[in-house]
Amino acid sequence: MPTDLSENHKQALNHYVRGQNLEAIKIFESELAISAGSAKDQAILLNNYAAALNKANRFDDAYKAVQKALGLDPQLADAWCNLGNVLTQLQRFPEAVAAYKQCLDIDGFHAIGISNMAMAVDVLGKEELALNLHKMAVKLDPENEQTRTNYALSLLKSGHFEEGFREYEWRWTTYLKRKGMDRPQWKGEPFEGKTLLVTTEGGYGDMLQFCRFLPQITSSPHSGAVCTTVRAPLLRLLRHSFPDQVFTEEKEGSASPPHDLQSSVMSLPFALGTTIDTIPLAGSYLSVPEDIKEVWRKRVEEDLKDPLLLQKKSKKRPLLIGLVWAGAAHSEVRTAELANRRRSTDLGTFAPLAQALPNALFYSVQIGDKADQAGYPPSGMRIIDRTRQIMDFADTAGLIANLDVVVAVDTSTAHLAAGLGKLVIMLSRYDQCWRWMKDRIDTPWYKSMTIYQQKQPFDWSYPINRACRDLKRISNLIS
């Protein structure tokens, strides 16, 4: 921290680095109201204020503040980098790249600027340039957790899994400094006679995707005991799907089961040396208890007998399509919250599906804030909402098992359906998650999943049009 800053400025920065953005913003605004320093000092103050606004998700305000900073000092490299960060959040990637270039024209050794520019050009499809820029950033600042984690994400997105998962371990330095990691991390070594605790990381979808690695550990002759902690809504499903595994409920504030080693579930690919060719169980690995499947079979059968839900002129059984149009907010994790805003939409976006398949019967599999939209669907869409009868993921799996196909944005339900081996059409945001890689509609993670990515930020027209085409083909196959 520069020593010539005012005490208020220093105090605001201290709040900012601790993630206390609202407190930082208040002090920055007070300081801006009374500060009468030089143009350069004002520019630095405005730029730091913009950074706090950006972290508080006030992107338009952040944009105005950083533009004022650059108006006072066009040679402030940090401000150009900050402008690039704001433009990235606004999904204005070409402009973000131009801002990062301005930063680097002033300071060619600006490691964060280089790393963030790499992330932006990667979204624009310039994979080789992105990886080269990441390497430059890491070389300039090899101990910086942000540049290393950014590099990891680009490696994973490019399919370099072994190196990517190794670099991805740097995320622990960024996120809460391995909170709760009170035992040595397991890194793939033999552990006969010891107990490994596998812990939850991320959301439900992350556990559903990465739990597939558990049998690979326990089947080794060199393994000891393995216990995995999961959130309560997953327990019934995972205990049935992996009867040889031990799952315990994760409860905040409760003590962990006794263990000698520890690993996050998302660190298992690193420990196991996973490559794109060695991902296990891409066909299916989740299963539904038969009694739950039967309960949901009867419910769907009951729906199919309702004359109000069926097309009178059609003799075909309608195609049964599950819909998920929004993810969970994850407001406690900023990056997850922002990604959710970009991956989510509204039920109205799915209106063309009903127009393309007038005989189809849709089921809401939407849980959470936007679930009530099933009560007022787009014109012509016949949709059934039984989500109030869903108690956990085992129930969701029971419903999905009785449908023909699921159309979903990038949510845990997409992972669940594909893990069950159900046909899934996933509609993905423009800056899609690393796990879906790039320039492909299939995925090595799930054989039954097809992915359609936005061609432009926030524009769902291409994914929806492709989903309509695929659903017509599926409907013809089952008729």
FENFEN-V551103 format. One record per residue. D_LAST is the distance of its C-alpha to the last C-alpha in whole Angstrom. Layout:
BEGIN
d_last
D_LAST
D_LAST
END
This chain:
BEGIN
d_last
68
71
74
75
72
73
73
70
68
69
68
65
64
64
62
59
59
59
56
57
56
57
61
61
60
63
65
64
64
68
69
68
70
73
73
75
75
75
72
71
71
69
66
66
66
63
61
61
60
57
56
56
54
52
51
51
48
50
49
51
54
54
54
57
59
58
59
62
63
63
65
67
67
65
66
64
62
61
60
58
56
55
54
52
50
50
48
46
45
44
42
44
44
46
49
49
50
52
54
54
56
58
59
59
62
64
63
62
62
60
58
55
55
54
52
50
50
48
45
45
45
42
40
41
40
43
43
46
48
47
47
51
52
51
53
56
55
55
58
60
60
58
59
57
54
52
52
51
48
47
48
45
42
43
43
40
38
39
38
41
41
44
46
44
44
48
48
46
48
51
49
51
54
52
50
53
55
53
53
53
53
56
56
56
52
51
50
49
52
52
53
54
55
54
52
49
48
45
44
42
42
40
37
34
32
35
36
32
32
35
35
34
37
39
38
39
43
43
42
45
48
50
49
50
49
46
45
43
43
40
40
39
35
34
36
34
31
33
36
32
31
34
36
39
40
42
41
44
43
45
47
49
53
52
54
52
51
54
53
55
53
50
47
45
41
41
44
42
41
44
46
44
44
40
39
36
36
36
34
33
30
28
25
25
28
27
26
26
28
26
28
27
23
23
25
22
19
21
21
18
17
20
18
15
18
20
19
21
18
15
15
16
15
11
10
6
7
8
8
12
14
18
21
24
26
30
32
35
38
40
43
46
45
45
43
40
41
41
38
36
37
36
32
31
30
29
26
27
26
23
22
21
18
17
18
16
13
14
11
12
14
16
19
22
24
27
30
33
35
32
30
31
29
26
28
29
25
25
24
21
20
19
20
21
24
25
27
30
29
29
32
32
30
29
27
25
24
23
21
19
18
16
14
12
14
17
19
23
26
29
29
29
26
25
27
26
22
23
25
23
20
18
16
19
19
23
25
28
32
34
36
34
35
36
34
31
34
34
32
29
25
25
27
29
29
25
23
20
21
21
24
25
28
30
32
35
36
34
32
28
27
26
24
22
21
20
18
16
16
14
12
11
10
9
6
5
6
4
0
END
